[in-house]
């Protein structure tokens, strides 16, 4: 039986006493949203803000995605959430690398064709 202390623990708090609420990563210390100017980013590796062209190695279908924050994501518009499996797999990779993603239908492989900062 739970003690009176255990019954008073808020629902969002786990059994270990850890806060389970999502944290606001897109906000600074003052609570204001942080805006990242993608045109000032550069590099040879995929990271947040990059626009990446890939080809599906099975179907040879090409696609172009910009890696954005969760709230900006819209796959049909070519904006891929940084937390999506494909974006997570591409982070840190370079042009020519192959990214393998586990899907319910099996492993999908994508080759990175182009990396842009637009």
MDAnalysis code that builds the backbone (N, CA, C; Angstrom):
import MDAnalysis as mda
import numpy as np

u = mda.Universe.empty(354, n_residues=118, atom_resindex=np.repeat(np.arange(118), 3), trajectory=True)
u.add_TopologyAttr("name", ["N", "CA", "C"] * 118)
u.add_TopologyAttr("resid", np.arange(1, 119))
u.add_TopologyAttr("resname", ["UNK", "UNK", "UNK", "UNK", "UNK", "UNK", "UNK", "UNK", "UNK", "UNK", "UNK", "UNK", "UNK", "UNK", "UNK", "UNK", "UNK", "UNK", "UNK", "UNK", "UNK", "UNK", "UNK", "UNK", "UNK", "UNK", "UNK", "UNK", "UNK", "UNK", "UNK", "UNK", "UNK", "UNK", "UNK", "UNK", "UNK", "UNK", "UNK", "UNK", "UNK", "UNK", "UNK", "UNK", "UNK", "UNK", "UNK", "UNK", "UNK", "UNK", "UNK", "UNK", "UNK", "UNK", "UNK", "UNK", "UNK", "UNK", "UNK", "UNK", "UNK", "UNK", "UNK", "UNK", "UNK", "UNK", "UNK", "UNK", "UNK", "UNK", "UNK", "UNK", "UNK", "UNK", "UNK", "UNK", "UNK", "UNK", "UNK", "UNK", "UNK", "UNK", "UNK", "UNK", "UNK", "UNK", "UNK", "UNK", "UNK", "UNK", "UNK", "UNK", "UNK", "UNK", "UNK", "UNK", "UNK", "UNK", "UNK", "UNK", "UNK", "UNK", "UNK", "UNK", "UNK", "UNK", "UNK", "UNK", "UNK", "UNK", "UNK", "UNK", "UNK", "UNK", "UNK", "UNK", "UNK", "UNK"])
u.atoms.positions = np.array([
    [0.840, -1.175, 0.000],
    [0.000, 0.000, 0.000],
    [0.891, 1.247, 0.000],
    [0.507, 2.244, -0.747],
    [1.293, 3.473, -0.852],
    [1.156, 4.302, 0.416],
    [2.265, 4.935, 0.796],
    [2.246, 5.826, 1.952],
    [1.593, 7.137, 1.554],
    [1.275, 7.957, 2.534],
    [0.651, 9.242, 2.227],
    [1.598, 10.119, 1.420],
    [2.905, 10.014, 1.654],
    [3.897, 10.787, 0.886],
    [3.875, 10.358, -0.576],
    [3.823, 9.057, -0.852],
    [3.813, 8.558, -2.223],
    [2.548, 8.977, -2.962],
    [1.433, 9.072, -2.264],
    [0.177, 9.476, -2.891],
    [0.187, 10.947, -3.260],
    [1.019, 11.756, -2.611],
    [1.061, 13.193, -2.890],
    [2.003, 13.541, -4.035],
    [2.774, 12.595, -4.527],
    [3.710, 12.863, -5.624],
    [2.892, 13.210, -6.865],
    [3.183, 14.352, -7.514],
    [2.422, 14.733, -8.713],
    [2.510, 13.662, -9.789],
    [1.480, 13.568, -10.614],
    [1.424, 12.549, -11.666],
    [2.602, 12.610, -12.624],
    [3.082, 13.780, -12.926],
    [4.161, 13.909, -13.905],
    [5.517, 13.575, -13.316],
    [5.543, 13.221, -12.084],
    [6.811, 12.886, -11.450],
    [6.905, 11.371, -11.377],
    [8.006, 10.824, -11.834],
    [8.189, 9.382, -11.841],
    [8.461, 8.837, -10.456],
    [8.506, 7.536, -10.349],
    [8.721, 6.883, -9.063],
    [10.071, 7.252, -8.456],
    [11.056, 7.551, -9.305],
    [12.386, 7.916, -8.807],
    [12.456, 9.391, -8.432],
    [11.345, 10.113, -8.576],
    [11.323, 11.518, -8.224],
    [11.794, 12.436, -9.339],
    [11.935, 11.893, -10.557],
    [12.395, 12.701, -11.677],
    [11.211, 13.383, -12.350],
    [11.418, 14.614, -12.763],
    [10.387, 15.371, -13.466],
    [10.246, 14.797, -14.869],
    [9.072, 14.341, -15.247],
    [8.846, 13.698, -16.540],
    [8.252, 14.655, -17.572],
    [8.081, 15.932, -17.249],
    [7.512, 16.875, -18.207],
    [8.518, 17.193, -19.300],
    [8.019, 17.438, -20.530],
    [8.946, 17.817, -21.596],
    [9.587, 19.162, -21.286],
    [10.822, 19.309, -21.669],
    [11.531, 20.556, -21.421],
    [11.540, 21.406, -22.670],
    [11.564, 22.694, -22.511],
    [11.560, 23.641, -23.627],
    [12.973, 23.884, -24.112],
    [13.431, 23.111, -25.076],
    [14.779, 23.266, -25.609],
    [14.874, 24.443, -26.566],
    [13.713, 24.884, -27.075],
    [13.734, 25.960, -28.056],
    [13.651, 27.335, -27.405],
    [13.803, 27.395, -26.107],
    [13.711, 28.670, -25.420],
    [14.982, 28.934, -24.617],
    [15.355, 30.189, -24.560],
    [16.521, 30.586, -23.785],
    [16.177, 30.698, -22.313],
    [17.118, 31.166, -21.506],
    [16.904, 31.282, -20.067],
    [15.788, 32.255, -19.733],
    [15.600, 33.270, -20.568],
    [14.556, 34.259, -20.292],
    [13.191, 33.823, -20.826],
    [13.101, 32.643, -21.414],
    [11.840, 32.113, -21.915],
    [11.550, 32.498, -23.355],
    [12.375, 33.354, -23.955],
    [12.155, 33.767, -25.341],
    [12.641, 32.685, -26.299],
    [11.951, 32.533, -27.421],
    [12.381, 31.563, -28.432],
    [13.708, 31.999, -29.029],
    [14.528, 31.014, -29.335],
    [15.808, 31.282, -29.966],
    [15.653, 31.118, -31.469],
    [16.079, 32.107, -32.223],
    [16.011, 32.047, -33.672],
    [17.418, 31.815, -34.201],
    [17.548, 30.796, -35.033],
    [18.851, 30.454, -35.599],
    [18.861, 30.882, -37.055],
    [19.815, 31.728, -37.427],
    [19.966, 32.176, -38.806],
    [20.761, 31.109, -39.562],
    [20.052, 30.299, -40.339],
    [20.660, 29.172, -41.040],
    [21.727, 29.634, -42.035],
    [21.565, 30.842, -42.584],
    [22.536, 31.328, -43.567],
    [23.915, 31.542, -42.949],
    [23.989, 31.607, -41.619],
    [25.277, 31.786, -40.943],
    [25.906, 30.457, -40.540],
    [25.199, 29.353, -40.813],
    [25.732, 28.032, -40.501],
    [26.515, 27.501, -41.695],
    [27.436, 26.614, -41.413],
    [28.201, 25.994, -42.488],
    [28.812, 24.701, -41.957],
    [29.483, 23.999, -42.833],
    [30.162, 22.780, -42.432],
    [29.925, 21.662, -43.416],
    [30.700, 20.617, -43.259],
    [30.619, 19.467, -44.145],
    [29.747, 18.363, -43.564],
    [29.335, 18.520, -42.300],
    [28.511, 17.499, -41.651],
    [27.084, 17.998, -41.469],
    [26.132, 17.066, -41.562],
    [24.724, 17.390, -41.373],
    [24.486, 17.764, -39.910],
    [23.771, 18.864, -39.711],
    [23.358, 19.276, -38.371],
    [22.086, 20.097, -38.500],
    [21.556, 20.523, -37.369],
    [20.324, 21.309, -37.342],
    [20.435, 22.477, -38.306],
    [19.392, 22.696, -39.102],
    [19.375, 23.801, -40.049],
    [19.829, 23.440, -41.444],
    [20.499, 22.319, -41.602],
    [21.007, 21.915, -42.918],
    [19.864, 21.513, -43.839],
    [20.069, 21.745, -45.121],
    [19.162, 21.223, -46.139],
    [19.914, 20.085, -46.824],
    [19.308, 18.901, -46.786],
    [19.986, 17.686, -47.231],
    [19.199, 17.031, -48.357],
    [19.898, 16.718, -49.440],
    [19.295, 15.957, -50.535],
    [19.742, 14.510, -50.386],
    [18.771, 13.599, -50.443],
    [19.062, 12.170, -50.277],
    [18.410, 11.380, -51.407],
    [18.897, 10.150, -51.606],
    [18.273, 9.235, -52.543],
    [18.012, 7.916, -51.805],
    [16.791, 7.407, -51.975],
    [16.424, 6.107, -51.419],
    [17.138, 5.056, -52.257],
    [17.978, 4.251, -51.652],
    [18.779, 3.291, -52.413],
    [17.960, 2.166, -53.027],
    [16.755, 1.912, -52.518],
    [15.911, 0.866, -53.090],
    [15.127, 1.373, -54.298],
    [14.485, 2.530, -54.155],
    [13.604, 3.051, -55.195],
    [14.277, 4.087, -56.088],
    [15.446, 4.568, -55.678],
    [16.187, 5.629, -56.355],
    [15.404, 6.947, -56.408],
    [14.427, 7.075, -55.517],
    [13.648, 8.315, -55.411],
    [14.454, 9.347, -54.618],
    [14.558, 10.554, -55.144],
    [15.299, 11.618, -54.469],
    [14.354, 12.495, -53.661],
    [14.865, 13.021, -52.557],
    [14.096, 13.928, -51.705],
    [15.046, 14.962, -51.120],
    [14.500, 16.111, -50.756],
    [15.290, 17.203, -50.173],
    [14.580, 17.657, -48.907],
    [15.305, 17.669, -47.798],
    [14.732, 18.045, -46.504],
    [15.605, 19.076, -45.803],
    [14.948, 19.995, -45.114],
    [15.665, 20.880, -44.198],
    [15.398, 20.352, -42.798],
    [16.435, 20.252, -41.983],
    [16.284, 19.745, -40.620],
    [15.920, 20.923, -39.721],
    [14.723, 20.846, -39.133],
    [14.164, 21.949, -38.354],
    [13.720, 21.458, -36.974],
    [13.265, 22.378, -36.143],
    [12.729, 22.034, -34.832],
    [11.404, 21.301, -34.956],
    [11.002, 20.657, -33.863],
    [9.781, 19.850, -33.867],
    [8.547, 20.637, -34.297],
    [8.427, 21.879, -33.859],
    [7.227, 22.675, -34.117],
    [7.174, 23.215, -35.543],
    [8.289, 23.182, -36.259],
    [8.341, 23.670, -37.633],
    [8.193, 22.549, -38.649],
    [8.257, 21.320, -38.206],
    [8.292, 20.167, -39.104],
    [7.030, 20.052, -39.952],
    [7.242, 19.720, -41.230],
    [6.166, 19.465, -42.181],
    [6.800, 18.695, -43.335],
    [6.705, 17.385, -43.300],
    [7.390, 16.534, -44.265],
    [6.962, 16.861, -45.697],
    [5.682, 17.144, -45.903],
    [5.201, 17.463, -47.255],
    [5.851, 18.731, -47.799],
    [6.238, 19.648, -46.896],
    [6.901, 20.893, -47.303],
    [8.421, 20.753, -47.280],
    [8.916, 19.538, -46.985],
    [10.352, 19.296, -46.987],
    [11.054, 19.724, -45.712],
    [10.314, 19.887, -44.609],
    [10.910, 20.268, -43.321],
    [10.801, 19.070, -42.370],
    [11.938, 18.495, -42.057],
    [12.029, 17.270, -41.274],
    [12.417, 17.603, -39.836],
    [11.669, 17.100, -38.872],
    [11.968, 17.345, -37.459],
    [13.316, 16.758, -37.079],
    [14.079, 17.522, -36.318],
    [15.396, 17.076, -35.860],
    [15.288, 15.813, -35.012],
    [14.102, 15.535, -34.476],
    [13.905, 14.343, -33.638],
    [13.405, 13.135, -34.436],
    [13.176, 13.294, -35.734],
    [12.692, 12.173, -36.542],
    [13.817, 11.151, -36.736],
    [13.466, 9.896, -36.958],
    [14.498, 8.873, -37.145],
    [15.454, 9.187, -38.300],
    [14.937, 9.695, -39.426],
    [15.808, 9.998, -40.562],
    [16.764, 11.138, -40.221],
    [16.264, 12.206, -39.626],
    [17.134, 13.332, -39.260],
    [18.178, 12.896, -38.240],
    [17.767, 12.138, -37.228],
    [18.729, 11.669, -36.221],
    [19.817, 10.813, -36.865],
    [19.423, 10.008, -37.861],
    [20.398, 9.171, -38.556],
    [21.361, 9.976, -39.411],
    [20.904, 11.124, -39.935],
    [21.746, 11.947, -40.804],
    [22.693, 12.869, -40.033],
    [22.336, 13.227, -38.806],
    [23.164, 14.154, -38.027],
    [24.591, 13.604, -37.917],
    [25.553, 14.444, -38.258],
    [26.962, 14.064, -38.183],
    [27.509, 13.387, -39.431],
    [26.636, 13.050, -40.375],
    [27.073, 12.393, -41.617],
    [27.481, 13.444, -42.649],
    [28.145, 12.981, -43.717],
    [28.627, 13.859, -44.783],
    [28.114, 13.375, -46.134],
    [28.304, 14.199, -47.163],
    [27.914, 13.827, -48.526],
    [28.613, 12.521, -48.893],
    [27.837, 11.591, -49.455],
    [28.367, 10.286, -49.842],
    [28.103, 9.199, -48.812],
    [27.811, 9.600, -47.573],
    [27.505, 8.613, -46.533],
    [26.129, 8.008, -46.763],
    [25.957, 6.776, -46.312],
    [24.676, 6.088, -46.384],
    [24.108, 5.990, -44.979],
    [22.843, 6.361, -44.864],
    [22.144, 6.327, -43.579],
    [21.142, 5.185, -43.628],
    [21.191, 4.292, -42.637],
    [20.234, 3.190, -42.563],
    [19.264, 3.458, -41.424],
    [17.971, 3.385, -41.741],
    [16.914, 3.689, -40.786],
    [16.022, 2.458, -40.639],
    [15.789, 2.039, -39.403],
    [14.868, 0.927, -39.141],
    [13.443, 1.435, -39.238],
    [12.642, 0.795, -40.077],
    [11.231, 1.139, -40.235],
    [10.403, -0.111, -39.982],
    [9.089, 0.038, -39.777],
    [8.253, -1.150, -39.593],
    [8.320, -2.110, -40.783],
    [8.603, -1.575, -41.983],
    [8.694, -2.410, -43.178],
    [10.091, -2.957, -43.432],
    [11.025, -2.678, -42.534],
    [12.400, -3.141, -42.710],
    [13.368, -1.972, -42.746],
    [14.613, -2.262, -42.992],
    [15.651, -1.234, -43.010],
    [15.601, -0.479, -44.334],
    [15.606, 0.862, -44.260],
    [15.666, 1.722, -45.442],
    [17.037, 2.384, -45.463],
    [17.640, 2.466, -46.642],
    [18.955, 3.085, -46.787],
    [18.844, 4.316, -47.683],
    [19.434, 5.407, -47.227],
    [19.443, 6.663, -47.965],
    [20.884, 7.139, -48.106],
    [21.268, 7.523, -49.321],
    [22.586, 8.105, -49.532],
    [22.442, 9.625, -49.530],
    [23.338, 10.309, -48.852],
    [23.324, 11.773, -48.818],
    [24.018, 12.268, -50.083],
    [23.267, 13.004, -50.891],
    [23.768, 13.496, -52.179],
    [24.335, 14.906, -52.080],
    [23.685, 15.758, -51.295],
    [24.044, 17.167, -51.273],
    [23.720, 17.755, -49.896],
    [24.559, 18.685, -49.445],
    [24.367, 19.377, -48.167],
    [24.427, 20.867, -48.451],
    [23.355, 21.587, -48.085],
    [23.288, 23.018, -48.332],
    [22.958, 23.769, -47.043],
    [23.305, 25.028, -47.025],
    [22.980, 25.929, -45.902],
    [22.235, 27.124, -46.490],
    [20.946, 26.968, -46.651],
    [20.128, 28.018, -47.282],
    [19.088, 28.573, -46.334],
])
